[in-house]
Amino acid sequence: MRTGLMAAAGIVAAALAFATGVAAAEPPGPFLVIGDGHRPCSSFVEALDAERRGPAGAVSSPQFHGLREWMDGFLSGANAFDAEHRGVGEKGVHAASAANMTFLAKWCREHPTKEIADAVLALRANLIERGIEATAPH
């Protein structure tokens, strides 16, 4: 149940970010972040490092799993409200893919006091810049 709530919170936060109807890779101004996205990037780095130290093939820790679900929801919500970029990401691939985790870890290490939502917005902008968009969004 918590996982569904985390994804829903991410979608709500993204909807608030893009509700102006302006097509953009970033929201037009400050917005309320609901759920784990308001936490500092340093907490993401801690959760990722703990996840990487765990045994290979182990189930994600609850902390990391919650962050992953929030990121997926946020990216999905941002896609829903960005008329120009509705398919950012790879269909069926979590925001927590290896390539995305490398980007987010680097960004968060460089900006430890920024919110996780800022890191995911930076990831989304990077995916757009690299042309990583599904050809057939839902």
Protein Blocks (a to p, Z undefined) as FASTA:
>chain_A
ZZmmmmmmmmmmmmmmmmnopacfbdfbdcddehjklpcfklmmmmmmmmmmpcehiacd
fklmmmmmmmmmmmmmmmmmmmklmmgcjehiafkbmklmmmmmmmmmmmmmbcfklmmm
mmmmmmmmnopacfbdZZ
